[in-house]
Amino acid sequence: MSSDHVQSAERSAGIAEPPPAGVETPYLELLARGASADAYEQPVLLARAEGRPAEWIAALQRAKPLALRVRSELEGRRRREAELSALFETAHDLAGLRDLDAVLQAIVQRARSLLGTDVAYLSLNDPARGDTYMRVTEGSVAARFQQLRLGMGEGLGGLVAQTARPYVTDDYFKDARFQHTLTIDAGVRDEGLVAILGVPLTLGHHVIGVLFAADRRARVFEREQIALLGSFAALAAAAIDTANLLAETRSALAGLERANEIIQDRSGVIERASDVHDRLAELVLRGGGVHDVAAAVSEVLDGTVEFAEAAAAPAGALEASRAEGHAMRHEDDWIAAVAAGGELLGALVLRGHPGLDPVDQRTLERAAMVTSLLLLARRSAAEAEQRVRGELLDDLLDARDRDPRLLRERAARLHADLDAVHVVLAARLEGDAPDADQEADARRRLGAAASHLAATRHGLAAARDGGTVLLLPLGPGDTATELARRAARHLGTAVHAPVTVGASAPAQNFATRPDSVTTAYAEARRCLDALRLLGRSGDGAAAEDFGFLGLLLAGDRDIPGFVDRTIGQVVDYDRRRGTELLRTLDAYFACGMSPVRTKDELHVHVNTVAQRLERVGRLLGDDWQSPARTLEIQLALRLHRLAAPARH
């Protein structure tokens, strides 16, 4: 076969030429020094100015999106770490509450810093005067704005207080959803604010104030930023609630001389609350778990406290607890929702204790809050391990010049052995999601399930090509087919949706032969595509399951040569002329070789179908519709689809 035909077949099969050595160095340097996104345009411009070869410039252009994606991931990781750190610091301030103003000021400062806004402020309702007033501001420069007192229901804050829901406006003065007043508009104009986000401060079902973040320019607040400000609002409400509780306690202590029996009773309750506070603080500091919290609260409340998954807790009481923000009684038990940022994580259940002192009830609620923080920390650690496993597998797939010794050491830290016999699996969710957000959520759930499977099987997993790739060890007596089918069942059960899994042939010594991982992944993807083409979505299989087609998929056959010999002229004609002869052939065979049905399938005139088929006949020969030739052509078309890069 000529070299032109070989290159053509390689392009048809999606085989990319390796990038020139060292082409990624400029982007690595940009990543190392934390350069801005604009700086990533410079390597291509500089290469052109230096007269670099076209393939060098092309490789730089391909590397740029990957480098930007890595930069974005690093920035996102730093942002999430900063957010979690700020929440923990604020929770720590709350746990050691001495000065309410100082805690609220810290909350507003951290909210402004993390959201990157010009101003952040917090208003509280004044029941005595029937209005609301500014309690804390950060970044404000206008005295009139800092001293605003607003009537109930006025302005953006009034809308938030009325609905108990977050509201955001990207242009305050053009937004007609809320009531504008001269006083409020004058204060906002003095401050120069344009975009404003407000979230409610709630105690139970009562709104006691609003936490705001605002910019002096038009801005769209992301959903994650709204959720983050909501978390700070919850901590602010808890701080106010705690301060109120301390005030109530001080008031009760002030009446010791008049109500000795009440004092004795309250002192015991306070002692238990202090005990649980110390226990919970110690648990957080030494890295205790959810069940440790339940055990500590059980001792303090002299009852049995258990952590339950959301699905296992009484639905009505659980939802009421989340909505009210308090522990709710259910028959002889008490239910305290464990939630974070609107997400329900589970519940703390106090068994067989129908009579519960209000302070003990608050103790149970505080324990639920600590439990939510511990669960978030555990999730963050799991996500970090998932990223580490994914990065190692990405390096095996993408970086061919890695040091085998370093690869083995990284794998060993994850309890994986790259020298053992492994199978590469390509997994993908089936079915169309109603919208982009649900599709992204489904892919995240698939990635999490695959990472958990890899961790339990001492393997690796990473998100790739719109699906997930796994590297799993092959057990004694096991086969690639059985492993693929088990993985399809396991992942499908975990994400509650069909998952199709294609498997490579078993291979080993991936640390010393990184190219073999890429080859095995390509084979697994072809098996995945074959399953979907054959109508076996939601199943798992390896190349050995496809008979003759499986032998072709095995990778040792001259598949590009067969495709080129059979339909290569049509492929080249489409590529040169931008025509759709291949698509027409696919539709023609799918419609039983009926031109009339073919024109309906393609939505073209029947004469157009006839002209295209005539052109195919001139390219392939007059006997192209004979039984033997049509079988070869249909097989070549299918192999061409399997070998072509997947479109997402």
N, C-alpha and C positions, 0 to 999 in steps of 0.2 A: 504494500500500500504506500502511496506517495506521502511525503511529509505534510503536504497541504491537507490531504485527507485526514491524516492523524490529528493535525491541529484542529481541523473542523470537528472531528469526532470528539476531541477533548472539550472543545467549547460547547458542543451539544450536550455532553454529559455533565456540564457544570464544573469541570475541573479547572480551578483557578491556578494561574502561575504564582509561584512564591514571590513575595515582595523582595526588592533588593535589600541586601544586608545593610543594617544600620539606618534604614529609612525611618524607623519609629523613634530614633534618638531625640529629635527636636521635641516631639510630643512628650516623651518621658521627662525631659528637662523642664518643660512647661508645667507638667503635673508636679514635679518635685518642688518647684518654687511657688506653686499655687497661683499661677498666672490667671488673668481674666479670660473670659470666653473669647473676647475680640482678638487676643494674642494668638489664638489657634489658626488664624488666617495667615499668619506670617510665614510658616514653613513653606507653604505652597507658593506664595508670592516670591519668597527668596529663592526657591528652587528654579522658578521660571526666570528670575533675573540672572541667576548664575548659569542659565542654559543647560540645566539638567536634562537627561533623556526623558522622553515621554512616559516610559514605564515607571521611572522614579517618581514623576509628578503624579501619575495615576495612583501609585502605591501610597503616596502622601495623602491624596484625596480620600482613599479608602480608609486610611488609618485615622483621619481627623474625626469622623463621627464616633469611632470607638473611644478615642482619647477624651472627647467631650462627654461621652456617656460615663466614663470612669470618673471624670471630674465632677459631673453631676451627682454620681453615687457617693463620692467622698464628701461633697458639700452636704448632701442629704443626711449622711451618717453623722457628720459633725453637728448638724442642726438638731437631729433627733436626740443625740447625746446631751446637747445643751438643754433641750426642752426637758428631758427626763431628770437631768441634774437640778434644773431650776425647780421642778415640781418636788423633788426630794428635799431640796434646801428649804423650800417654803413649808413643806409638811413638817420638817424638823423645827422651823421657827414656830409653827403652830403648836407642836408637841411641848415646846418650852415657853408657851405664851406668857409674857409678863406685861407687855405694853401693846395694846390693840393697835394704836396708831402706827407703831413701828412695823408691826406685821403687815398691816394694810399697805403701808408705804412700800415695803419690800415686794409685795405682790404686784403693785402697780408698776414699780420700776422694772421687775423681771418681765412682766407682760409687754411693756414697751420695748425692752431690749430684744426679746425673742421674736416679736412680730415686726421689729424694725420700723416702728411708726414714730412720727414726730411727737405725738402727745398720747398719754394714757391717763385716765381719770376714773374715779369711783364716786358715785352718788348714792346717798341713803335717803330713805323715806322718813319724814318727820310726822308721825301720827298726830302729835299734839297740834301742829299748825296746819296739817292737811296738805303739805307740799313736800318737795324733795330738794336736797341741797348737796353741794359739792363737799365731799369728805376728804378726798386725797386727790392731788393732781401731780403729774410728772411731765416735764417738758413744756408746761404752759408759761406764756410770757405776758398774757393780758390779765390785768387785775380784775376787770369787770367779769371776765369769764370765770375766774377762780372763785368769785363771790356770788355766782348765780344761785337763785332759789326759784324753782320752777313749780307751777301748779300741776297737780296730778293729771295725767293724760296729755300733757303738752310735750311737743318735740319728739325726737326719735326715742328718747328714754321713756317717754310716756307710752309709746307704742310697744316697747319691750315689756314694760311693767304690766300693761293691759293683757297682752297675749302670753306672757311668761315664756317667750321664745326669742332666740337671737334675731336681730335685724341688722342689715348692712345697707348703706347707701354709698354709691361711688361719686355722687354729686349732691351734697346736702341741699343746696338752694334750689335745685331743679326737681327735687323729690316731693311729690304731692301725697304720699301715702300717710303722712302724719301731720299733726296740726302745728303750723308755724305761728310763732308769736313774735312781736317786736322785740321783747326782752331777750328771748333765746337767740333770735337771729342776729341781734346786735352783738351779743357775747361771742357767738360763733364767728361772726365777721371780724371782730377784733382779734380773735385768735388766728384767723386765716384758714380755718379748717374746711376741707372739701369732702374727703372720704371718711366715713365714720362707721365703726362696727360696735354694736352694743349687745351684751349678753346679760341675762337676769341673774341677780343674787337671790336665791330662794332658800327659805327654811320651810320644809314641808311643802305645802301648796301655796304659800304666801311669798310674794315678791317683796323683798325688803330694800332693794336698790338695784343699781345697774353698774356693770363694769364696762368701760369704753376703751377703744383704741382708735386713734384718728390720725389722718395725714393731711398735710397742707397742699396736697395735689390729688388728682383723680387716681384711684387705685381700686383693683379688684381683690378682695380678700379671699384666699383659698379656703376650701372646706377644712383642711387640717389646721389652719390658723384659727378658724372659728371654734373648732373643737378645743384647741389649746387654750384660748381665752376662756372658754367655758370651764375648763379644768381649774384655771386660776380663780374664776368666779366661785366655783364650789369650795375651794380652799378659803377664799375670803369670807363666804357665808359661814363656813365652819369656824373660822376665827371669831367672827361676831357672835356666833352661837356659843362658843366656848367662853367668850368674855361675859356674855349674858349669864351663862351657867355659874361662872365664878362670882358674878355680882349677886346672883340668887343665893349662892353658898355664903357669901359674906353677910348678906342680909339675914340669913338664917342664924349665923353665928352671933350677929348683933343682938338677936333676941334670946340668947341663952338664959339670961336671968329670968325671963318671963315664961319660957317653955322648956323646962329641963328635959322632959320626956322626948320632945321632938329633937332636942340637941343630941341626946344620946343615940337616938335612932339614926340621925343624919351623920353623926360622927362615924358610925360603923359603915355606912354607905360610902362616905368619903374615903375612909381607909381602904375599902375594897377598890374604889376607883383609882386611888393612888397606887395600890398594889398592881392592878392590871396595867396602869400606865407604865410603871417601872418594868414590869414583865415584857410588855410589848416593845418598849424602847430597847430592852436588852436583846429581844429576839431580832429586831431589825438590825441592830449593830453587829450581831454575830452571824447574820445570814440565815436565820431560821426559816422554816417553811410554813405553808398554810396550816398543816395539821398541828404544828407546834403552837401556832396562835390559838387554834381551837382548844388544845389541851390547857393552855394557860388560862383562858377565859373560863373553861370548865371549872377549874379549881377556885377561881375568884368568885364565880356566881353560884358555886355549890350545885352544879347541875352538869348535864351532858351536852356539850356543844360540838357540832359536827359541821364540816364543810361539805356542801352538796352542789353538784353540777346544776345548772339552770333547769335542765330538763327533768331533774329528779326532785325539784322543790315544788311545793304547791303553787300552781300558776297564779291564782288570784292574789294570794298574800304576797307573793314575790313581786308581782307587777305593782301592787299597792305600795310596797316598801320602796321600790325604786322611784315611784312617782312622788311619794310623800317625803322620802328621805329619812324615814324612821323605821325602826323594827315594828313589825305587825304581828298581832296575835293570830294564831291559826289553831283552833281547838285548844289543846293543852300545850302547844308549842309556840315559840316566837321565831319569826323569820326576819332576818336582816339582809337586804340585797347587797351583793358585792358587785359594784359597777365602777366603770371608769370611762369618762368621755362619752357617755351615752351608751356604751357597750355593756351588756349584762354578762358578767363572768361567772356567777354562781350565787350562793347564799350561805350565811352562817345560820344554823338551825339550833336553837336551844330547846332540848327535848323535856317534856313533862314538867314544865315550870310555869303554870298558868298565872300565878301571882308574881309580878315583877315590879320592883321599885323603879321609879322614873330614872334615877341615876344609874341603876343597874341596866336599864333599857339603853341609856346613852352609852354605857360601857360596851354593850353588845354592838351598838352602831359604830363606835370608834374602832372596835376590833374588825368590823367589816371593812372600814376604810383602810386600815393597815393591811388587811388581807388583799385588797385590790392593788395596793402599791407593791406588795410582794409578788403578786401574779404578773404585774406589768414588768417587774424586774426580771422574773424568770422567763417571760416571753422575750424580753430584750436579749437575754443570754442565749436563748434558743435560736433567735434570728441571727445573732453573731456567729454561732456555730454553723448555721445553715450557709451564711456567706462564706465562711472559711472553706467548707466542703465544696461549695460552688466555685470558688476561686481556684482551688487546686485542680478540679476537673476542667475548668476553662483553660488553665495553663497546659494541661495534658493535650487538650484539643487544638489549642492555638499556637503555643510556643514550642517550636521544635528543637530549640537549642538549650533547653533547661538541663541543669546538672542532675544526673540520675540520683546521686547521693542525697542532694537536697530534696528532690521529689520524694524519695523513700522516707526521709526524716519527717517531712510534712505529713505524709500519709500515716506514719506510725503514731504521730500525735493524735490522729483521728481514729486510731485503732484499725487502720486499713493496711493491707499488704499488697503492694503493686506487683510483686513477683508471683503471686498466686494466680490460678486460673480464674478469669473473670468473663462476664458477658456484658456487652454494652446494650442498653435498652433505650429506645426512643418512644416516649409516651406523649399522647395528645388527647385533650378533651374533645368529645363529640357533641354536636348540637350547637345551635346558634343562640347566643345570649341576646336578651331584649335590647340592651344598650351597651355602650363601651365600658361604663363603670362596672356593670355586672360581669362582663367578659373579663376585665382585668381582675376582679375579685375571684372569679373562678380559676384563673391562671395562678393567682397567689395561693389559693387553697390547694391546687394541684402541686405547686412547688413545695409547700409546707408538708404535704403528705409524702411526696417523694423524698424529701430531706429526712423525714422521720423514718421511712423505710430504709434509706441508706444508712442512717445512724444505727438502727437495730441490727442490720445485716453486715456492719463493718465495711460499707461501701461509700460511694460518693454520688452526689446529685447536683444538678445545676439547671437553671432555666435556659432554654435555647430554642431558637427558630420557632417561637410561638408555642412551644411545648416544654417538655422536660427530658433531659438525658440522665440516665443512671448508669453507674459502673458497679455491678454487684458480683461478689465472688460466687463461683459455682460449687455447690456442695457435692460430696461423694454420691455417686449414683444419680445425680440430677442431670437434666438436659436443658438446653437453651429454651426449647419450646415450653417445658413445664415452668421454668422460671418466668418467662414472658406471660404465660396465662395466669400464674399466681399474682404477678405484679399488676396485671390488668384488673383482676378481681379486687385486690387489696386497695388500689388507688381509686377504683370506681366506687367502692364502699365508703372510702374516706371522704370523697368529694360529692357523693350522692349524684353522680352522673356517669354515663358510659365513658370509659377511657380505653383507647386502643394502644397496644404496645407491640412494637416490632423489635426483634432481638437479633444480634449478630451471632456469628459462630464463636465458640469459646476461644479465648486467647490468653496469653500470659506475658510476663516481663514487660509491662507497659512503661516502666520507668526508663528502661534502656532502649525501648523502641516506641517513642511517642507518636510516630507516624501511624502505628498500628491502631491507636485509639481513634484517630481521625477516620481511618479506613473502616474500622468496625462500626463507628457511628454512622457513616454513610450507608453501610450495609443494613444497619438497623432501621434507618429512615426509609430505605427502599422497601424493606419488609412491611413497615408501617403503611407506606403508600399502597403496596400490593393488597394488604388487608382491606383498606378502604375502597380500592377499586373493585375488589371482589365482593363488596357488600358485607364484610365481616367486622364492621365497626364495633368497638366495645370488647373485642377479643384480643388475644395475644398469640404470636406465632414467631417462628424463626424461618430462615431460608429453606431449611430442610422440609418444611411443611407444604411447599408449593410444587413439588414434583419437578417437571422439566423447567418450569419458570423459576423454581427455587435453585436449580443448578445454574441457571443464567445469573441469578441474583448473588450467587456465592462469591463473585468477584474475580474468579480465575479464568473466566471465559471472555472472548473478544466481543463483548456486547456492543461497544461503539462501532467496531468494524461491521457487525451484522446490521446494525441500524443504518450505517452509512451505505452499505452495499444495497440495502433494500429500499430505503426512502431518502437517501442522502441528497439526491438531486432535487427532491421536493423541498427538503429542509433548506438547502442552499438557495433555492429560488425564492422561498418566502423571506429568507434573511436579506437577500439582495434587493428584492422588489417591494418588501413590506406587504406581501399578499397574504392570504389566509387559506392556502391550499391544504395545509395539514389539518386545520380546523374543519374544512369542508369534508376531507376524507373521514375524519372521526365521526362527524354527523352522518355521512353517507352510509357507513357501515352500521352505526347505531340505529339508523332508520330502515334497516333491512335492504340497503342498496336501492332505495326508492327515491328518485329525484324529487318527486312531489312532496313527500314527507320531509325530505332534507331541506327544501326551500322554506317549509314552515318552521323547522327547527332553527334555521339560521336567520329567518326573517328577511329573505332576499327573494328576488324573482327567480322562477324556475330556469329562465334562460341564463341567469348568472351561474346557477349550479351547473348547468350543462357546459358552459364555457370553461368553468374551473375544472370539471372532470375531463374535458377535452385536453386542457393543458396538462393535467396529470398523466393522461395517456401518452402524450408526446414525450413527457419526461421519463416515464417508467416503461414504455413499450405497449404495443397493442394488446398483449395478453395479460395486462395487469389485473383484469377482472376474472381470470380463470380461477377455479377453486384453489389450486395450489398457491398461486401468487397472492390471492386475497388473504389466505391464512398467514403467509409470511408478512404481508403488509400490515395486517391487524396486529400481529405480534410485535413487529417493529414499532408501530405507533404506540403500543402500550409500553414497551421498553423505553421509548423516547420520552414518554410522560414520566415514567419512574425515574429516569436518569436526570431529567431536567430539574433545575433548582426549584424548591417549593416556593409558592407565592402566598404571601400573608398580607 
